[in-house]
Amino acid sequence: MIEDIEIFHNKTEYVMRGQASGAHLFSSPDAGLVIQRAIDSFNGEGGEVLLHRGIYELNAPIQLDSRCVLRGKGVATCLKLTPANEQGIGILCEDKDYASVCNLSLRPAARGTGVAGIVLHSSGCCQIREVRCKGFASYGIWMRENSFLCEISRCQLADNQKSNLFMQNLRDGGRGGDFLPGLVSGLTIYGGGNGIECEHALVLNITSCLILHPGKIGIHIHSESNSVLVSGCRTLQVEMDCVVVQDSHEINLSSNIFCWHRDHGIILDNVKWGTVSANNIIDTGVRAHDKTLRNGIILRNGTSSVQVTGNALFNWGDQMPMQTGIDEDASCRVNLMANNNVNYYTEQDVISRGAQSLAQGNVGIGPEAWLGMDRDPYPDFSLDGLNTFLENNFER
């Protein structure tokens, strides 16, 4: 009989049985051993391993195989790393194809330990869906080393200390070819370090993601992470800058809402070719710790041939004003800043210093905001409530 496998916790052991036949196939007190036995039993031909609700302790990473689906019963299925897990990884998918992880949660042995919940390494056409990874010392999900045509969707990533989602070395020279795309969509990210980080990660679509109160940068794109699209996303209550693009080109930031951040809205640092369009950049520099004002969009260090068009940049009157809406330094060239609307700033709506750059059709009102000037200063945002939520729910 060809059948899929299910695993459940029965008092002192984890039981592996056939989904169709109900036949007992294997059992052990070691949850990770049972899960790995189930995956390996498919011999790379594929099948589903269904994990019923419960906590499954992992003394070593689960090695996902090609064409295998590892599925749980939502957050009630929790894969928990133990201190014996020396690699600090929950699930490792290395050099595999068409594998999927869905509908389960992962956490380290203790908050702020471990390396990553899931690692995709040089794998193709894999999917991570409806997974929750929280509390790791480094990353919630780490996609790396020319993984290609992979999809990460509808996941919740929280309290992962370096970056909640880290995409690294997705470029040329991989076994699937050169510069193959990846898709990130519908993520809910909160707390931790960076919301999303791309390091030498090319040709990515990042869409419809929500990033709440990251302790560092909302979205950090750097080190030749070329041809990255960020669209339909929202950042809120960011401790540093909302979006930083450094030494990366062919960028597209469009139709996003970047809101309520201590530092700048968007920084383009040595960016060649790109579009920044139809974004709302709201409450820039709010309660900055050094009490100085911030800018909505910054172009610097040789940024060239970028269109910054049709954006709305504004602060509420019960917050701090911006210093400048859009600020381009003299090292930049041939940028177009057009048809932007700026409200509540102290210096100027748009400052263009670059050679052959053009600023036109922009409008701004500086001295006061359209709304909120008659209110008391709005209280600063705080992590207290979010930290309490994370602490109360870490074991769940």
PyMOL commands that set and color helices and strands:
alter all, ss='L'
color gray80, all
select helices_A, chain A and resi 31-40+74-76+384-393
alter helices_A, ss='H'
color red, helices_A
select strands_A, chain A and resi 5-10+13-18+24-28+47-51+54-58+62-63+68-71+77-81+89-94+100-107+116-121+127-134+139-144+151-153+156-158+163-170+182-185+188-190+194-201+204-207+210-212+219-222+228-231+234-238+243-246+251-254+257-261+266-269+272-277+280-284+297-300+304-309+312-314+322-328+336-338+341-343+345-352+358-360+363-365
alter strands_A, ss='S'
color yellow, strands_A
deselect
rebuild
show_as cartoon
